[in-house]
Structure formats: structure tokens, C-alpha cells
């Protein structure tokens, strides 16, 4: 994929068995496709060999590696498992199979096989320990109480790969190979050129204007700088703008301006950094930034933080496979030679997808820090090459798959990231989250003592959650009447919807007025669903209903720090309409509600 997954294992040096001429040709064709990084095609060729008879271990291993590159962890697992059936299988395949089990969140199985990896190498032993710790963390975090509302934005998620790179005044910046056939305002492509590495169209950058405006997604999804970038061949990767939005930093395939590729094996498809300057109402020609690029190395994924520019590169002199580097703005406006961000951020594995959400903090994805599978998203405070230890954003932001491109809106409780986790539309999908106390948690700041409870309840092995603190302050009769009135309000929803009705908005306007008059009060929003749908789906839907209320109140001036929620799912039905009980729509509607609880 465009994020340039670089393998951290060396090819297995296992002698090939003798094959017939036809099989040899398939091997040669597969090897040529593999060398061209055409992993989808190579996987087809290798699979044909592997399916027809007992294939040699190197073919099985390369087939698994191809599927890793195109994000098909389930298929990669099947080929590693075939290898494990052979007595000659190297021990390292146990850990590689275990990693694919982490990717699909089968952590018990992952631990079992990773533990079987025998090695005397100190670095490999440390790697094994880190993976086992990641499995333990994953199981612990998945059991923990979740207070984040999370949804897949279906309108932005295609069978291809769609991920987030930053923001501009107009909206959210994305990069996708799945939008090219969509009927956007900038047009559509019926037969876009295909990248043979993944058998998907090439990537292009887009801006999602619903991030600001809120309407039909297709109406507000547009190409970025279509006149400048629309006709370029190959990949057009992430685009970053300066604060004035008159300079664009563009990650482009290095072959865009050099179409002299020859022969069946033509080396890596490298990305480099280019820029363009706005001149009046138009953009000037695209030119490479020579000080940021290095011949023969990947350079891309630019993000700006004041006078510092961060980028991703696999150039010599780094800590690992792909590292995060930084460049400082020079007095003449040029960018200095990149320097490595150092071993606190970078590891012997891959770091990528840097973003800046608040001053003095870097968000990035890594395979080298202790995580729960694939790329995990981390946050580190600092700048340049001076950093505090990175903090894992944990579940549900991180999953066993690849989690990338974390963007938080200025309200500090809402944002987006991309992931190819199970349950999505195919490749990397765009996810939207809301969590009123996210910043407090990530910075390990103490929160107010109101306890947030979500369903389903935590596993029995966890310490019990204490009950909410009692309201000990004596209230006046007038204040008691106000609270009683608030706690008897009900906000109803249409079926399978978290959109506030007009009547609910009118009531919440009055609630916001009261809460602004009583800034010491804390509000807990409890939301429910009817019994239709699975338990987990209803838990998630009730969380979104909680945040529909919370988001509305915040926009009306209620401090986010005073708001909490319980996503109750289909608990506490107000009538007999449980699973399997026939009820009419009016009866179901009474269960689809949000209610309020005041703490003072």
C-alpha cells in the first residue's frame, strides 16, 4: 500500500524442491512480480503453485508476505499455518503466524504460537517479549470499560483504502484509492489506472468538507487541487498545507516526472516530497524539495508544526525501517537537512503517519513500540529530537490491525482516524470518535469523581467499578425542583438513528441554559435502544445517542468536562418489548431514549 509497509524479516533461505518447467515458469513470474512490488499479482502466481501440490516453504512464505503487504492478514495466516505443518519449518514462522493472529485479534492463539519461537538472539528475544506484552495489553484493554463513542463513516469508507492525513480550514484531508469512481463535484473516473502492487487504483488526495458543514458526504467530498494534481499518473499521496494555505507539500511517486522504467524488474516505487506555491488564484509548477529528499530512499507524509517539518523516510542513518525525521525552517525560508527524531520515537521497526493535533505533541503510528497488533497510534510530547516516552492510545482507537492518521478537532473531544480492522468495508476505513475526557486521559490528568459506566459490564476478573458518589450537598427546594424536572426529561429517536429530533433540540436548549446557570453541576447522559439488533450494536448505538446530546450541549456553551455518559444499550426497557416479543413501533419508540442525571 502507499504507506509503504517494509518487511522486517529476511527471506527464508530454504532450498527449493525440484519443479517441472511449467512450475518453474510460475516461480519466475511470481518472483519478478514480487521484485516489482506487485504483491497482488505475485500472490496469485504463488498461490497457484501452493494450491496444486505440496509447495516448498519459500513459496509459502512469499505468498504469506504478499498477503501481509496487501492487508489480508487472514489469508497470510493460512499460508503461515501451512508452513507450520512441515517439520522443516523455521521457528520464526511461529511468531509470524502469531502476529497475524494479533492482527485479527485472536490474542490467546497469538500468545500460544509466539511463545513457541525459540531464539538466542537478544534483539529477537526482546521482540518476542514485546509481542507477548502486546497480547496481554490487548486482552486487558478490551475488557476495560469503554467510554468512547466510535463509528465507521460508511459514506467515506470504500472497498479500497481510505485514510486521513491532516486538516485544512475547509475540512478533513484524506487519501484514497476508492473515491476515484465516485461522482464527485470534480468528476469521476470510470476506469482509473490500477496499481499492480495491490490491484487497486492509484491514490489521490481529497478534502471532506462535511467535517465542517455537515451534509451529504458526496456533496462535500472533493479532490485536492484537481487542476494541479488531477492528471498526474501513479500515486499522489498526502498533501499538507502551511497555515496560510498558500504552500502545498505533496508526496508523489518519484516516477511521475520520469517514465523511463524498463525491464521486468525496475526496483522500488519510491515516493518523494514536492511543493507548489499559490500565485494569486492559481498554483505554480510542482517542484521537488531537494533538501528533504534522498535518492534511492522513501520520503513523504509531511506535517508542519511551526518552524519544524516532520516527514517519514527510510534513508540511511535512521533507527529502523521507516523513521520519523524533522527539518527546521532556515532564515531564507528553505528547509534544512532532515535529522532523525531519535530512538525515543523511532524503533528498529516502522514508524509512520505523523500528525500534529496540539502544540508540543506528535501523534504517529508504529509497529515497534509495544502495541496490540499492526500499526498502533501513539502520542508523544516534545519536538525535534527531544521527546517524552510515547503513550499508546489503547483500545478502541487501536486494534489488532493497522490504525493510522489520528486527527482530533479543536474541541478536544472529537476526531477521526483510519483503520483496516474487522467489520469495515474492505481496506482502511475512516472512523469517527467522541470522548469528552480524551485529553485528560491521554495526559493522565485526574478527572472529576463522577463515574462513567458503559455496557456490557467489565469481566469478573476486573476490580468492580465503584458506584457514583452520592449527592451530599443540601439543595434548596427551588434547586431540587429544577433537578427533578431535568431528570424526568426524555429525548426520543427514530429507529436505528442517533439524530436528535426537533423536539429534543428545543428541550436541550432549556437544559443548556440551566447548566450554564449552575456551572458546578455535572451531567450524566444515559441513552438506550429498543431490543432490536445485537447487544453490541445497541451498546454502540446508545453511545452515539449519548454523544448526540453531549455534542449539542457543548455547542450551546456547556463545558465538556462537566459531561459524562452511560451507554445502556437495550437495558432497562420501559415495557415488555424484549427480544422476540411482538410490539408495534410506538411501543419500541418508548425504549429509544436519552435521559439525564444530575450530580451536584
C-alpha positions in Angstrom: 0.0 0.0 0.0 1.0 3.6 -0.3 2.0 3.6 3.4 5.0 1.5 2.2 4.9 -1.5 4.5 8.5 -2.6 4.8 9.1 -6.2 5.8 11.2 -6.7 9.0 12.2 -10.3 8.2 14.7 -11.6 5.7 13.7 -14.1 3.1 14.0 -17.7 4.3 17.0 -19.4 2.7 15.4 -22.8 2.2 16.4 -24.8 -0.9 13.6 -25.2 -3.5 12.4 -28.7 -4.3 12.6 -29.7 -8.0 9.7 -28.5 -10.0 8.6 -29.0 -13.6 9.2 -26.5 -16.3 5.7 -25.1 -16.0 6.0 -24.7 -12.3 9.4 -23.1 -12.7 7.9 -20.5 -15.0 5.3 -19.7 -12.4 8.0 -19.3 -9.8 10.0 -17.0 -12.1 6.9 -14.9 -12.9 6.0 -14.7 -9.3 9.5 -13.7 -8.3 9.5 -11.0 -11.0 6.2 -9.6 -9.8 7.4 -9.8 -6.2 10.6 -7.8 -7.1 8.4 -5.2 -8.8 6.3 -5.0 -5.5 3.3 -6.2 -7.4 2.1 -8.2 -4.4 -1.4 -8.9 -5.6 -0.2 -10.5 -8.8 2.7 -12.3 -7.1 0.2 -13.8 -4.6 -2.0 -15.1 -7.4 1.0 -16.8 -9.1 2.4 -18.3 -5.9 -1.0 -19.4 -4.7 -1.4 -21.4 -7.9 1.7 -23.3 -7.0 0.8 -23.7 -3.4 -2.7 -25.0 -4.1 -1.8 -27.6 -6.7 0.6 -29.6 -4.7 2.9 -29.6 -1.7 4.8 -26.4 -2.3 8.3 -25.6 -1.0 8.5 -23.5 2.2 10.0 -20.4 0.4 6.9 -20.2 -1.9 4.5 -20.5 1.1 6.5 -17.8 2.9 6.5 -15.4 0.0 2.8 -16.0 -0.5 2.1 -15.0 3.1 4.3 -12.0 2.8 2.4 -10.8 -0.3 -0.9 -11.0 1.7 0.6 -9.1 4.5 1.6 -6.3 2.1 -2.0 -6.0 0.8 -3.5 -6.1 4.3 -5.1 -9.6 4.0 -4.0 -10.9 7.4 -6.5 -13.8 7.4 -5.0 -15.2 4.1 -1.4 -14.6 5.3 -2.3 -16.6 8.4 -3.4 -19.6 6.4 -0.1 -19.7 4.4 2.0 -19.4 7.6 -0.1 -22.2 9.1 0.6 -24.4 6.2 4.3 -23.9 6.8 4.0 -24.8 10.4 2.8 -28.3 9.4 6.2 -29.1 8.0 8.9 -30.5 10.3 11.5 -28.3 8.5 9.6 -25.1 9.2 11.9 -22.5 10.9 10.9 -21.4 14.4 10.4 -17.8 13.4 7.2 -18.8 11.5 5.6 -19.4 14.9 6.0 -15.8 15.7 4.9 -14.6 12.3 1.8 -16.7 12.4 1.2 -15.3 15.9 1.5 -11.7 14.6 -1.3 -12.5 12.0 -3.4 -13.8 14.9 -2.8 -10.5 16.7 -3.9 -8.7 13.5 -7.3 -10.5 13.6 -7.5 -10.1 17.4 -7.1 -13.8 18.3 -4.8 -13.0 21.2 -4.9 -16.3 23.0 -3.8 -18.1 19.8 -1.2 -15.4 19.2 0.4 -15.9 22.6 0.5 -19.7 22.2 2.5 -19.5 18.9 4.7 -16.5 19.8 5.8 -18.4 22.9 6.9 -21.3 20.7 9.5 -19.1 19.0 13.0 -20.3 20.1 15.8 -17.8 19.7 19.1 -17.0 21.5 19.4 -13.6 19.8 19.0 -10.8 22.3 17.1 -8.5 19.9 14.8 -11.3 18.8 14.1 -12.2 22.4 13.2 -8.6 23.2 10.9 -8.6 20.1 9.2 -11.8 21.3 8.7 -10.3 24.8 7.3 -7.1 23.3 4.8 -9.0 21.3 3.7 -11.1 24.2 3.3 -8.0 26.3 1.2 -6.5 23.5 -1.2 -9.5 23.6 -1.6 -9.1 27.4 -2.3 -5.4 27.0 -4.8 -6.1 24.2 -6.8 -8.5 26.4 -6.7 -6.2 29.3 -7.8 -3.1 27.3 -10.6 -5.0 25.6 -12.0 -6.0 28.9 -11.8 -2.4 30.3 -14.8 -0.1 30.5 -15.1 1.9 27.2 -16.2 5.5 27.4 -15.6 6.4 23.7 -18.3 6.6 21.1 -16.9 5.2 17.8 -18.4 4.8 14.4 -17.3 3.8 10.9 -18.2 6.7 8.5 -19.8 4.5 5.8 -20.0 7.3 3.3 -16.2 7.7 3.4 -15.3 4.0 3.6 -14.9 2.1 0.3 -13.6 -1.4 -0.5 -10.3 0.2 -1.2 -8.1 2.1 1.2 -9.2 5.5 2.7 -7.1 7.2 5.3 -6.6 10.6 7.0 -3.6 12.8 6.6 -4.5 16.2 8.2 -6.8 19.2 8.2 -7.3 22.5 6.4 -9.7 25.3 7.1 -12.1 23.7 4.6 -12.2 20.3 6.2 -10.5 16.9 6.7 -7.7 15.8 4.4 -7.9 12.2 3.2 -6.0 10.0 0.7 -7.9 7.2 -1.0 -7.9 4.8 -3.9 -11.6 4.1 -3.5 -13.1 7.5 -4.4 -11.9 7.7 -7.9 -15.1 6.2 -9.3 -17.4 8.3 -7.2 -19.4 11.1 -8.8 -17.8 14.0 -7.0 -18.1 17.7 -8.0 -14.6 17.3 -9.5 -15.8 14.4 -11.7 -15.3 10.6 -11.7 -13.1 8.1 -13.5 -14.9 5.1 -14.9 -11.6 3.1 -15.5 -8.9 4.6 -13.3 -5.3 3.3 -13.7 -4.6 0.4 -11.4 -1.6 -0.1 -9.2 -0.5 -3.7 -9.8 1.1 -4.0 -6.4 -2.4 -4.2 -4.7 -4.7 -4.5 -7.7 -6.4 -1.2 -6.7 -6.5 2.3 -8.3 -3.7 4.7 -7.5 -4.2 7.1 -4.6 -5.4 10.6 -4.8 -5.9 13.3 -2.1 -9.3 14.6 -1.1 -10.9 17.0 1.3 -14.0 16.1 3.3 -16.0 19.3 3.9 -18.7 17.7 6.0 -16.0 17.8 8.7 -17.1 21.5 9.0 -20.5 21.8 7.3 -22.5 18.6 7.9 -24.5 17.4 4.9 -24.5 14.7 2.4 -20.9 13.3 2.3 -20.7 13.0 -1.5 -21.6 16.7 -1.9 -18.7 17.8 0.3 -16.0 15.3 -0.8 -13.7 16.9 -3.4 -10.3 16.3 -4.9 -7.5 18.5 -3.5 -6.1 20.9 -6.1 -7.6 19.0 -9.1 -6.1 21.4 -11.7 -2.7 20.8 -10.3 -2.8 17.2 -9.2 -5.8 15.7 -11.1 -3.9 14.4 -14.2 -0.7 13.2 -12.5 0.0 9.5 -13.0 0.7 6.9 -10.3 0.2 7.8 -6.7 -0.5 11.2 -5.4 -0.1 10.9 -1.7 -0.7 13.0 1.4 -0.9 16.8 0.9 0.0 19.2 3.7 -0.6 23.0 3.7 1.1 25.7 5.6 -1.1 27.9 8.0 -1.8 30.4 5.2 -2.6 27.6 2.8 -0.5 29.2 0.1 2.1 26.4 0.1 1.3 22.8 -0.6 3.6 19.9 0.3 2.8 16.9 -1.8 4.0 13.3 -1.5 4.3 12.0 -5.1 5.6 8.8 -6.8 9.1 9.6 -7.9 8.2 8.2 -11.4 5.7 11.0 -12.0 8.3 13.0 -13.9 10.4 10.1 -15.1 8.7 7.5 -17.2 11.8 5.6 -18.3 11.1 2.4 -16.4 12.4 -0.6 -18.2 12.5 -4.3 -17.8 10.5 -6.8 -15.7 12.3 -5.7 -12.5 12.6 -2.0 -12.1 13.2 -1.5 -8.4 11.1 0.1 -5.6 8.3 2.5 -6.3 9.7 5.4 -4.2 7.8 8.5 -3.0 9.4 11.9 -2.7 8.3 15.3 -1.4 7.3 18.1 -3.8 5.8 21.6 -3.2 3.9 24.2 -5.1 3.2 27.9 -4.3 0.0 29.7 -4.8 0.4 32.7 -7.1 -2.8 34.8 -7.0 -5.7 32.5 -7.6 -3.6 29.7 -9.2 -0.9 27.3 -8.2 2.6 27.3 -9.6 4.5 24.3 -11.0 5.3 21.3 -8.8 9.0 21.0 -7.9 10.9 18.6 -5.7 12.2 19.8 -2.3 15.8 18.7 -2.8 16.9 19.2 0.8 14.2 16.9 2.1 14.5 14.1 -0.4 17.3 11.5 -0.7 18.0 9.5 -3.9 17.0 5.8 -3.5 15.0 6.4 -0.3 11.4 6.9 0.5 10.4 10.4 1.7 6.9 11.6 2.4 4.0 12.2 4.8 4.8 15.8 5.6 3.3 17.5 8.6 4.1 21.0 9.9 4.4 22.3 13.4 5.5 25.9 13.4 9.1 26.1 12.1 9.5 22.4 12.2 8.5 20.0 9.4 8.2 16.3 10.1 8.4 13.6 7.5 8.7 9.8 7.1 11.8 8.3 5.5 13.8 5.0 5.3 17.0 6.8 4.4 20.4 5.7 5.8 21.3 6.8 9.3 17.9 6.1 10.9 17.0 3.8 13.8 14.8 1.3 11.9 12.8 0.6 8.7 10.9 3.8 8.3 11.6 6.6 10.8 10.1 10.0 11.6 12.6 12.8 10.8 12.4 16.5 11.2 13.6 19.6 9.3 14.0 23.1 10.6 13.0 26.2 8.6 16.1 28.2 7.7 16.3 32.0 7.7 16.0 32.2 4.0 12.7 30.2 4.1 14.2 26.9 2.9 14.1 23.7 4.8 17.3 22.2 6.4 18.7 18.7 6.0 16.4 16.3 7.9 17.5 15.0 11.3 16.3 11.8 12.9 13.7 12.3 15.7 15.7 9.8 17.8 15.3 6.5 19.5 12.5 7.6 21.9 10.2 8.0 18.9 11.8 5.6 16.4 12.4 1.8 16.8 14.1 -0.9 14.7 10.7 -1.4 13.0 8.3 1.0 11.2 7.1 4.4 12.3 4.8 6.4 10.0 1.8 8.7 9.7 2.8 11.7 11.9 0.1 14.2 12.7 0.1 17.3 14.9 -3.1 18.0 16.9 -2.0 20.3 19.6 1.2 22.3 20.1 4.0 20.2 21.6 2.6 16.8 20.8 3.2 14.3 18.0 0.8 11.5 17.0 2.2 8.7 14.9 1.7 5.0 14.1 4.3 2.4 15.0 4.9 -1.3 14.8 7.9 -1.1 17.1 6.5 0.2 20.4 4.5 -2.2 22.5 1.1 -2.4 20.7 -1.8 -4.8 20.2 -1.2 -5.7 16.5 -0.3 -4.0 13.2 0.3 -0.3 13.4 -0.8 1.3 16.7 -1.3 5.0 17.2 0.9 6.7 19.9 1.2 10.2 21.3 4.5 11.8 22.4 5.1 15.2 23.9 8.1 17.2 22.7 9.6 18.4 19.5 12.6 17.8 17.2 14.6 15.1 18.8 13.6 15.7 22.4 10.6 13.6 23.4 8.8 12.1 26.4 8.1 8.3 26.1 5.2 7.7 23.6 1.8 6.8 25.1 -0.3 4.1 23.4 -3.9 5.4 22.7 -5.2 1.9 23.6 -8.4 0.3 22.6 -10.8 1.2 21.0 -8.6 3.6 19.0 -6.1 0.9 18.4 -6.9 -2.6 17.2 -5.1 -5.7 16.0 -5.0 -4.3 12.5 -3.4 -1.1 11.2 -4.5 2.2 12.8 -3.4 5.3 11.2 -3.7 9.1 10.8 -5.1 10.3 14.1 -6.8 13.7 13.9 -8.5 15.5 16.8 -10.7 18.5 16.3 -10.2 21.7 18.2 -12.9 20.9 20.6 -10.6 18.2 22.1 -13.3 15.5 22.3 -14.0 14.6 18.7 -11.8 13.3 15.9 -11.0 10.8 13.2 -8.6 8.0 12.3 -8.3 5.2 9.8 -8.2 1.5 10.3 -8.4 -1.8 8.4 -9.9 -3.6 11.4 -12.5 -6.3 11.1 -16.0 -5.1 10.4 -15.0 -2.4 7.9 -15.7 -2.0 4.2 -12.5 -3.7 2.9 -9.3 -1.8 3.3 -8.6 1.2 5.5 -11.8 2.8 6.6 -12.5 6.2 8.2 -13.7 6.1 11.8 -15.2 9.0 13.9 -14.8 9.1 17.7 -16.2 11.2 20.5 -14.9 11.2 24.1 -15.4 14.2 26.3 -12.4 13.4 28.6 -10.0 12.2 26.0 -7.3 14.8 26.6 -7.4 14.3 30.4 -7.0 10.5 30.0 -4.2 10.7 27.4 -2.3 13.1 29.6 -3.1 11.1 32.8 -4.8 14.0 34.4 -7.2 13.3 37.3 -10.8 13.6 36.3 -13.8 14.7 38.4 -15.1 11.9 40.6 -18.2 11.2 38.6 -18.0 7.6 37.4 -18.8 6.6 33.9 -20.3 3.2 33.4 -20.8 1.5 30.0 -22.3 -1.8 28.9 -21.5 -4.7 28.7 -20.2 -4.8 32.3 -16.4 -5.5 32.8 -15.1 -9.0 33.0 -15.3 -10.6 36.5 -11.5 -10.5 36.8 -11.6 -6.7 36.9 -11.9 -4.7 40.1 -15.5 -3.6 40.5 -16.4 -0.1 39.5 -17.4 2.0 42.5 -20.9 3.5 42.4 -21.3 7.2 41.6 -20.7 9.4 44.6 -23.8 10.5 46.5 -25.1 14.0 46.3 -24.4 15.2 49.8 -24.9 18.9 49.4 -28.2 20.2 50.7 -30.3 21.8 48.0 -32.9 24.5 48.2 -36.4 23.5 47.3 -36.1 25.5 44.1 -32.9 23.7 43.0 -34.4 20.4 43.9 -37.4 21.2 41.6 -35.1 22.1 38.8 -33.2 18.8 39.1 -36.4 16.8 39.3 -37.6 18.4 36.1 -34.3 17.7 34.3 -34.2 14.1 35.4 -37.8 13.5 34.1 -37.0 14.6 30.5 -36.9 12.1 27.7 -35.3 12.6 24.3 -36.6 10.1 21.8 -35.0 8.8 18.5 -36.1 7.4 15.2 -35.4 3.7 14.6 -31.7 2.9 14.1 -30.8 6.7 14.4 -28.8 8.9 16.7 -30.1 12.1 15.2 -31.8 14.5 17.6 -35.4 15.3 16.8 -36.5 18.9 16.7 -38.5 18.5 19.9 -35.3 17.2 21.6 -33.2 20.1 20.4 -35.8 22.5 21.9 -35.7 20.8 25.2 -31.9 20.7 25.2 -31.8 24.5 24.6 -33.5 24.8 28.0 -31.2 22.2 29.6 -28.1 24.2 28.4 -29.5 27.4 29.9 -29.9 25.7 33.3 -26.4 24.1 33.2 -24.8 27.4 32.3 -26.6 28.9 35.4 -25.3 26.0 37.6 -21.6 25.5 36.4 -20.8 23.3 39.5 -23.3 20.7 38.4 -22.2 17.6 36.5 -24.5 15.9 34.0 -24.6 12.3 33.1 -26.5 11.4 29.9 -28.0 7.9 29.8 -29.1 6.5 26.5 -31.0 3.4 25.5 -32.1 1.5 22.4 -35.0 -0.8 21.7 -34.4 -4.6 21.8 -33.9 -5.0 18.0 -30.3 -5.6 16.8 -27.4 -7.4 18.5 -26.4 -6.5 22.1 -23.1 -4.9 20.9 -24.7 -3.0 18.1 -27.2 -1.5 20.6 -24.4 -0.6 23.0 -22.6 1.3 20.2 -25.8 2.9 19.1 -26.7 4.1 22.6 -23.2 5.6 22.9 -23.8 7.6 19.7 -27.1 8.8 21.1 -25.3 9.9 24.3 -22.9 12.0 22.2 -25.7 13.5 20.1 -26.9 15.0 23.4 -23.4 15.9 24.7 -22.3 17.5 21.4 -25.4 19.6 21.2 -24.9 20.8 24.8 -21.2 21.6 24.2 -22.1 23.7 21.2 -24.6 25.6 23.5 -21.8 26.5 25.9 -21.8 23.7 28.4 -18.2 22.7 29.4 -17.2 19.3 28.1 -15.5 18.5 31.4 -18.9 18.6 33.1 -20.5 15.9 30.8 -20.5 12.1 31.2 -22.5 9.3 29.8 -23.7 5.7 30.2 -24.4 3.8 27.0 -27.0 1.4 28.3 -27.9 -0.4 25.1 -31.2 -2.3 25.4 -31.1 -2.4 29.2 -33.9 -1.1 31.4 -36.7 -1.4 28.8 -39.8 0.6 29.9 -42.2 -2.0 28.6 -42.3 -5.8 27.9 -40.8 -5.3 24.3 -37.8 -7.6 24.8 -36.2 -9.9 22.2 -38.8 -11.9 20.5 -41.8 -10.1 21.9 -44.1 -8.6 19.2 -44.5 -4.9 19.7 -45.7 -2.0 17.5 -43.5 0.9 16.5 -44.9 3.3 19.2 -44.0 0.7 21.9 -40.4 0.3 20.6 -40.0 4.1 20.4 -40.6 4.5 24.1 -37.3 2.5 24.7 -35.3 4.6 22.2 -34.5 7.4 24.6 -31.8 9.5 26.4 -32.3 10.7 30.0 -30.4 12.9 32.3 -28.9 12.5 35.8 -27.5 15.5 37.8 -24.6 15.3 40.2 -24.1 18.3 42.5 
